[in-house]
Amino acid sequence: MTSIASSSSRLVRSIASSSSSSCFYLGASSTSTISKTQDTTSQTRHLSTRTHQAEAKPELQLTLALIKPSVCAYQPDVSAILKEIKQSGLNVARTRRLFWTSTDAHAFYAEHRGRFYYDRLILGMISGPSLALALYGPNAISHWRTLLGPTKAYKSKYSHPHCLRARYGLGDTRNGFHGSDSPESAKRELGLVFDGWDTEWWRLQREQEKLPSDQDGKLNPLGF
């Protein structure tokens, strides 16, 4: 009986010891898992915050806007368009009235050379003065092109009746307006129109708030 009791006692101690060891091991594993989960959650929150900050600050862009001769010929329309630009949230950095020669027009539209509409495009651009605007703002390139609507003014009267080309364009070639289609095009075109203007320097200065702020439109070169 004594031997049996002794064996039972040793068995109980062994089970208790095993249980304690197992509990300790599981506890350490759980702590490690919780720690990893917390780290992952922290990283996710950090990435989410950075993503949100990136989304909250769209890219500041410059773009070239041309109001072509067919529209510039009627000043009340020009005034209405300028007011619409202001109301859209776009800002004007520079402006110039253009009196293009054939050489100027050929240089600007060189990428269109050889297209069936090229000669009509050139003749339209030298038929009278144009108004050039350097517009800036968040995603200014797509913003301005959205206001313009499709390139083909005739079709835009049905598909986008409220866009500028639908309301002021006379046809697919004389569609009334131009807008840069990419940051690279904007840089090239603004440099041509504004005599080698360093747009990258200007954009960086504006982003760093080193240029005067345009409160109440007082710095707007058009005065509207």
KADAKA-V254308 format. One record per pair of residues at least 12 apart in sequence whose C-alpha atoms are under 10 Angstrom apart, sorted by the first residue. I is the first residue (numbers start at 1). J is the second residue. If there is no record, write none. Layout:
# KADAKA-V254308
i=<I & I>
j=<J & J>
This chain:
# KADAKA-V254308
i=<57 & 58 & 58 & 58 & 58 & 59 & 59 & 59 & 59 & 59 & 60 & 60 & 60 & 60 & 60 & 60 & 60 & 60 & 60 & 60 & 61 & 61 & 61 & 61 & 61 & 61 & 61 & 61 & 61 & 61 & 61 & 61 & 61 & 61 & 61 & 62 & 62 & 62 & 62 & 62 & 62 & 62 & 62 & 62 & 62 & 62 & 62 & 62 & 62 & 62 & 62 & 62 & 62 & 62 & 62 & 62 & 62 & 63 & 63 & 63 & 63 & 63 & 63 & 63 & 63 & 63 & 63 & 63 & 63 & 63 & 63 & 63 & 63 & 63 & 63 & 63 & 63 & 63 & 63 & 63 & 63 & 63 & 63 & 64 & 64 & 64 & 64 & 64 & 64 & 64 & 64 & 64 & 64 & 64 & 64 & 64 & 64 & 64 & 64 & 64 & 64 & 64 & 64 & 64 & 64 & 65 & 65 & 65 & 65 & 65 & 65 & 65 & 65 & 65 & 65 & 65 & 65 & 65 & 65 & 65 & 65 & 65 & 65 & 66 & 66 & 66 & 66 & 66 & 66 & 66 & 66 & 66 & 66 & 66 & 66 & 66 & 66 & 67 & 67 & 67 & 67 & 67 & 67 & 67 & 67 & 67 & 67 & 67 & 67 & 67 & 67 & 68 & 68 & 68 & 68 & 68 & 68 & 68 & 68 & 68 & 68 & 68 & 68 & 68 & 68 & 68 & 68 & 69 & 69 & 69 & 69 & 69 & 69 & 69 & 69 & 69 & 69 & 69 & 69 & 69 & 70 & 70 & 70 & 70 & 70 & 70 & 70 & 70 & 70 & 70 & 70 & 70 & 70 & 71 & 71 & 71 & 71 & 71 & 71 & 71 & 71 & 71 & 71 & 71 & 72 & 72 & 72 & 72 & 72 & 72 & 72 & 73 & 73 & 73 & 73 & 77 & 78 & 78 & 79 & 81 & 81 & 82 & 82 & 82 & 83 & 84 & 84 & 85 & 85 & 85 & 86 & 86 & 86 & 88 & 88 & 88 & 89 & 89 & 89 & 89 & 89 & 90 & 90 & 90 & 90 & 90 & 90 & 90 & 90 & 90 & 91 & 91 & 91 & 91 & 91 & 91 & 91 & 91 & 91 & 91 & 92 & 92 & 92 & 92 & 92 & 92 & 92 & 92 & 92 & 92 & 92 & 93 & 93 & 93 & 93 & 93 & 93 & 93 & 93 & 93 & 93 & 93 & 94 & 94 & 94 & 94 & 94 & 94 & 94 & 94 & 94 & 94 & 95 & 95 & 95 & 95 & 95 & 95 & 95 & 95 & 95 & 95 & 96 & 96 & 96 & 96 & 96 & 96 & 96 & 96 & 96 & 97 & 97 & 97 & 97 & 97 & 97 & 98 & 98 & 98 & 98 & 98 & 98 & 98 & 98 & 99 & 99 & 99 & 99 & 99 & 99 & 99 & 100 & 100 & 100 & 100 & 100 & 100 & 100 & 101 & 101 & 101 & 101 & 101 & 101 & 102 & 102 & 102 & 102 & 102 & 103 & 103 & 104 & 104 & 104 & 104 & 104 & 105 & 105 & 105 & 105 & 105 & 105 & 106 & 106 & 106 & 106 & 106 & 107 & 107 & 108 & 108 & 108 & 108 & 108 & 109 & 109 & 109 & 117 & 117 & 118 & 119 & 120 & 120 & 121 & 121 & 121 & 121 & 122 & 123 & 124 & 124 & 124 & 124 & 125 & 125 & 130 & 130 & 131 & 132 & 132 & 132 & 132 & 132 & 133 & 133 & 133 & 133 & 133 & 133 & 134 & 134 & 134 & 134 & 134 & 134 & 135 & 136 & 136 & 137 & 139 & 140 & 140 & 141 & 141 & 141 & 141 & 141 & 141 & 142 & 142 & 142 & 142 & 143 & 144 & 144 & 144 & 144 & 145 & 145 & 145 & 145 & 145 & 145 & 145 & 146 & 146 & 146 & 146 & 147 & 147 & 147 & 147 & 147 & 147 & 148 & 148 & 148 & 148 & 148 & 148 & 148 & 148 & 148 & 148 & 148 & 148 & 148 & 148 & 149 & 149 & 149 & 149 & 149 & 149 & 149 & 150 & 150 & 150 & 150 & 150 & 150 & 151 & 151 & 151 & 151 & 151 & 151 & 151 & 151 & 151 & 151 & 151 & 151 & 152 & 152 & 152 & 152 & 152 & 152 & 152 & 152 & 152 & 153 & 153 & 153 & 153 & 153 & 153 & 153 & 153 & 153 & 153 & 153 & 153 & 153 & 154 & 154 & 154 & 154 & 154 & 154 & 154 & 154 & 155 & 155 & 156 & 156 & 156 & 157 & 164 & 164 & 165 & 165 & 186 & 187 & 187>
j=<138 & 137 & 138 & 139 & 140 & 137 & 138 & 139 & 140 & 207 & 136 & 137 & 138 & 139 & 140 & 141 & 203 & 204 & 206 & 207 & 135 & 136 & 137 & 138 & 139 & 140 & 141 & 142 & 182 & 183 & 186 & 199 & 200 & 203 & 207 & 90 & 91 & 92 & 93 & 134 & 135 & 136 & 137 & 138 & 139 & 140 & 141 & 180 & 182 & 183 & 186 & 187 & 190 & 199 & 200 & 202 & 203 & 92 & 93 & 133 & 134 & 135 & 136 & 137 & 139 & 140 & 141 & 142 & 143 & 144 & 145 & 179 & 180 & 181 & 182 & 183 & 184 & 185 & 186 & 187 & 189 & 190 & 199 & 94 & 95 & 132 & 133 & 134 & 135 & 136 & 140 & 141 & 144 & 178 & 179 & 180 & 181 & 185 & 186 & 187 & 188 & 189 & 190 & 191 & 193 & 92 & 95 & 131 & 132 & 133 & 134 & 135 & 141 & 144 & 145 & 148 & 177 & 178 & 179 & 180 & 186 & 189 & 190 & 95 & 96 & 97 & 98 & 130 & 131 & 132 & 133 & 134 & 176 & 177 & 178 & 179 & 180 & 81 & 82 & 97 & 98 & 129 & 130 & 131 & 132 & 133 & 175 & 176 & 177 & 178 & 179 & 98 & 124 & 125 & 126 & 127 & 128 & 129 & 130 & 131 & 132 & 169 & 174 & 175 & 176 & 177 & 178 & 98 & 99 & 124 & 125 & 126 & 127 & 128 & 129 & 130 & 131 & 174 & 176 & 177 & 124 & 125 & 127 & 128 & 129 & 130 & 168 & 169 & 170 & 174 & 175 & 176 & 177 & 128 & 129 & 130 & 131 & 168 & 169 & 170 & 174 & 175 & 176 & 177 & 97 & 128 & 129 & 130 & 131 & 176 & 177 & 127 & 128 & 129 & 130 & 168 & 131 & 168 & 224 & 164 & 168 & 133 & 222 & 224 & 224 & 147 & 164 & 135 & 144 & 147 & 217 & 220 & 224 & 143 & 144 & 147 & 136 & 137 & 138 & 140 & 143 & 134 & 135 & 136 & 137 & 138 & 139 & 140 & 143 & 144 & 133 & 134 & 135 & 136 & 137 & 138 & 140 & 214 & 217 & 220 & 133 & 134 & 135 & 136 & 137 & 214 & 217 & 219 & 220 & 221 & 222 & 133 & 134 & 135 & 136 & 137 & 202 & 214 & 219 & 220 & 221 & 222 & 132 & 133 & 134 & 135 & 136 & 190 & 194 & 220 & 221 & 222 & 131 & 132 & 133 & 134 & 135 & 193 & 194 & 220 & 221 & 222 & 130 & 131 & 132 & 133 & 134 & 193 & 194 & 221 & 222 & 129 & 130 & 131 & 132 & 133 & 193 & 125 & 126 & 128 & 129 & 130 & 131 & 132 & 193 & 125 & 126 & 127 & 128 & 129 & 130 & 131 & 122 & 125 & 126 & 127 & 128 & 129 & 130 & 122 & 123 & 125 & 126 & 127 & 128 & 122 & 123 & 125 & 126 & 127 & 122 & 126 & 122 & 125 & 126 & 192 & 193 & 121 & 122 & 123 & 124 & 125 & 126 & 118 & 119 & 121 & 122 & 125 & 189 & 192 & 122 & 188 & 189 & 192 & 193 & 121 & 122 & 189 & 172 & 173 & 173 & 173 & 173 & 174 & 172 & 173 & 174 & 175 & 173 & 174 & 173 & 174 & 175 & 176 & 174 & 176 & 176 & 177 & 177 & 177 & 178 & 190 & 193 & 194 & 179 & 190 & 193 & 194 & 221 & 222 & 186 & 189 & 190 & 193 & 194 & 199 & 179 & 203 & 206 & 203 & 183 & 180 & 183 & 179 & 180 & 181 & 182 & 183 & 186 & 179 & 180 & 181 & 182 & 179 & 178 & 179 & 180 & 181 & 163 & 164 & 177 & 178 & 179 & 180 & 181 & 160 & 163 & 164 & 179 & 160 & 162 & 163 & 164 & 165 & 179 & 160 & 162 & 163 & 164 & 165 & 166 & 167 & 168 & 169 & 175 & 176 & 177 & 178 & 179 & 161 & 162 & 163 & 164 & 165 & 166 & 177 & 163 & 164 & 165 & 166 & 172 & 175 & 165 & 166 & 169 & 171 & 172 & 173 & 174 & 175 & 176 & 177 & 178 & 179 & 165 & 166 & 169 & 170 & 171 & 172 & 173 & 174 & 175 & 165 & 166 & 167 & 168 & 169 & 170 & 171 & 172 & 173 & 174 & 175 & 176 & 177 & 166 & 167 & 169 & 170 & 171 & 172 & 173 & 175 & 171 & 172 & 169 & 171 & 172 & 169 & 176 & 177 & 177 & 178 & 199 & 199 & 200>
